[in-house]
Amino acid sequence: MILILQSIIMGIVEGITEFLPISSTGHMIIVGHFINFTGDFATLFEIVIQLGAILAIVVLYRAKLVHYLKNLTPGKSGFKMLINVIVAFMPSAVLGLILHKKIEATLFGPVPVLAALIVGGILMILVENKFRSKDVIGNVDNIILPQAILIGCFQCLALWPGMSRSASTIMGAWIVGLNSVAAAEFSFFLAIPTMIGATALTLFKAKMALTGIEVMSLITGFVVSFIVAIVVVNKFMAFLKNKRMRVFAVYRICVGVFLFALVFMNVLR
C-alpha cells in the first residue's frame, strides 16, 4: 500500500514538472529522497512513467500530429517537422549514450541536482531577457534545419539532472528566434522521441523481475502522470500567451537555495 501511495505522489510530481521548465528529474530525485522512494525500482519507475506524460502530449496535439503524419512526403510540413525533430534529437541521444554511466554515477544526487536548478534558473533569466521575442517565429512549422540543430544542442544541457529538458530546449528556441509558445510546442514534439528512447534504453538495461505490486505501482504512476500532465500543459500554454517565464526561473532558484540550506544542515543528504 505504501508503494502505491508513493507511486501516486511521484506520478503527480512527474505530471506537473515534465513539461514545465523546472526539471522533472530534479524534482523526482528530491521528492523521492524525502518519501524514501529510491533504489533500482524507483529509477525504473521514474523513467517509465514519463510515457504517461508523453501520452498527454499525443492526446492534446493529436490533430496536429495526424496532420503531420498525412504530410510526410518531401516538401510537406510533416516531412519537415520529422527531419527537424530527428536532427534536434540526435545530439543529446549520442552524448547521452556516451556519458550515460558517468552521469548516473556522478550527477544523480541532491547536491548536483540543486546546483542545476539554480544554474538553470539564472540561465533562463539571462536568455529570456536577451533573446525572448514575440514577433519572430510564432509557428513551429517555420523552424528551419540550422535552428533545429541548435535547439538539439541546447537539449544536451538536460543531461545534467535538474537542468530541465524543457528549459534547455526552450532557451535554445529563444536564441534562434522562436517566441515562447512556439518554443514550448517544439519542446513538446521533441520530447516524444527523446523520452521514448530514454524509456526503451532503461527497460533494455533493467532486466528486473517485477512483483505484482510493482507492476500495479507502474500502472498507477503512469495513469496519474498522464491525467496531471494534460491539465498542466493546457494551463502552461495559456500562461505563455501573455506571461514571461521568469516566475519558473525564480522558483527554481528559491527551491535550490532552500534545499541547499537543508543539505548544509544535514537534513537532506
N, C-alpha and C positions, 0 to 999 in steps of 0.2 A: 504493500500500500504506500509506503514511504517513497518507493521508486516511482510510482505513478504520480504522486504529488510533485516530486522533483521534476518529472518529465513535463508536467503542466506548467510549472514555473519557467522551466527552460524554453518551452515552446512559446510562451508569451514573450520572453526576452528576445528570442530569435525573430518572431513576427514583428516586434516593434523596431528592432535595431537593424535588420538585414539591409533595408534599402534607405535608411536614414544615414547621413554622413557622420555617424558616431561610433562605428565599429561593432558589428555583431560578435565577431570572435573575441574582441576585448571584453565585452560585457558578459559573454558566455563563460569565459575563463574566470572573471571576477565573481560573478554570481555563483558559478559552480563551486568556487572556493568557499564562499560564505555558507552554502547549503550542503557542503560536503558531497558534491556530485563530481567526483574526479575518478581517474583511472582509465583503463583501456575502453570499457564500455561507454563511459562518458565522452571520450574522444570520438568514438564511432557515432554516438548519438548526435553530437553537436554538428557533425558533418552531414549526416543523413537527413536530419530534419530541415536542412536548408532547402531540400527539394519541395517541402511544403510551401516555403516562401516563393520559390520559383514557380510552382503551380499557380500561385496567386497572380503572378505577372502574366502567365499564359492565359488565365481566365479573364483578367482585366483588359488585356490587349489582344484578345482573340481575333477581333475583326481586322486589326492591322496586321497581325501575324498571318491570318488566312490570305489577306491581300498580297502580302509578300510571297507566300507560297504559290500563289496563282501567277506571279510575275517573276519567275526565276530564270527566265531566258536572258542572255546577254543584252544589255542596253536598257533593261527594265528595272523598276525600283527594287523589286525583290532580289534580283541578282546583285545589284549594287550594295544593298544592305547586307547580304550574305558575305560578300567579299570584305566589306568594312568590318563586320563582326569577326571574321576569321583572322584578319591581319591585326586587329586590336587584341584578340585573344592570345595570339602566339607568343608575344614577349614574356608575359607572366607565366604562361604554360611551360615554356622552355626553361626559364630561370627557376621556376618552382620545382621542376623535376631535378634540376642540377643541385639545388640548395635545400631540398625538402628535409633531409635528415639533420642538416646543420641548423636549420630554422627551428625544427622541433626540439632539438637539444638545447638551444641557447635562448630562444625568444618566447617560448610558451610558458611564461611565468608572470606573476603580478607586476613585478618591477619593470620589465621590458614593455609590457602592455600599457602600463600607466605612463611611461615615458612617451610611447607612441601616441597616446591620447592627447597629451599636452603638445607635443611637436606638431601633430596633425591639426590640432585646433589653431595653433599660431599660423601654420601654413595656409589654412583656409581663409583666415582673416586677411593675410597679406595678398594672396592670389585673388580673392574676391574684390578687394579694394582696387587692385591694379587692372584686372582683366575682365571682370564680370560685365556683360553687356546685355541690353535688352533689344538691340536693334541689328545685330549682325546676322547670326544664323538661328532662326527660331523653329526650324523643321529638320528632323534627323535625316530626312531624305536628301538634304542638301550637303551632307557631310562628304568630303572628298577623301581619297585614299591617304594622302600625307597626314591629314588631320586625324584619321582613324588610327594610323600608326603611332602618332604622338600620344593619343589618348591611351592606347595599349601600353606604351612605355610607362606612362604615369600609373597604370594599374599595378605595375611591379612594386610600387611603394606599399601596396596592401599585403605583400609577402611578410612584412613586419606586422605581427598581430597587434591590433589596437590602432593601426593607422586608418583602416576602413577602406574596403574596395570601392564603396560608393563615393566616399570623399575623394579618393585618389583619382578616379575616372572623371568625376565632376570638375575637379581642379584642372585636369588636362583638357577637358572640353571647354572650360572658360578661357584657357590660354589660347586655344585655336579659334575662338570666336563664337562659341555657342552661348545662347542665353541659358538661364538656369533650368527652364522647363525642358528644352531640347537636350541639355546635358544630362539631366536625370533620366529622361526617356532612353537615351542611348546607353546609359549605365545599366538600366533595366535589361535591355536586349543583350548587352554584353555579359550580363550575369548568367544568362541561360546556359551557354556552353561552359563558362568558367566554373560554375557551381556543379553542373552535371559531371564535368571532368574531375573535379576535386572529390566528389562523392564516389565516382567509379573507381578512382585510384585508391581511396580509403577502403572501400569494400574489398577490392582485389588484395590489398595488403593485410586486411584484418584477419581473415581466416579464423574467426571466432565461432564457437558453438553457442548460440544464444538460447537462454531459457525461455519458457513461456511468458514469464513476467517481463523479461527484457524485450521480447517481441511486442508485447502489449504496450510497453513504455515507448518504443519507437513509433508505433502507430499513433499513440496519444499525442506525442510531441509533434508529429507530422501534421495531424489534423489541427491542433491548436495553432501552430505556426502559420498554417495556411489561412485560417479564419482571421487571425490578428493581422497578418500581412495585408490582406485585402482592405481592411479598414484603414490601416496606416498609410498605404500607398495612395489611396484616394485622398486622404486628408493632406498628405505631403504635397501632392501635385497641385491641389487647390492653394495651399500655402505659398508655393513657389511663384504663383502668378503675380503676387503682389508684395511678397516679402523677401528680404535678404536672408542668407544662411548663417549670418553672424551668430544667431542665437544658438545654433548647434555647436559652433566653434567655442563659444563661451562656456556652454555646458560641458564640453569635453575637457577644457582647461580646468574648470572648477572641480569636476569629478576627479580628474587626475591628481590635482594638488591635494584635495581632501584625502584621497586614498593613500597618497604618498605619506601623508602625516600619520595615517594608521600603520603603515609599514614601519616608519621610524619609531613608533610607539610599540612595535611588536604585536599589534592587534591583528595585522594582516601579514601573512608570510607567503 
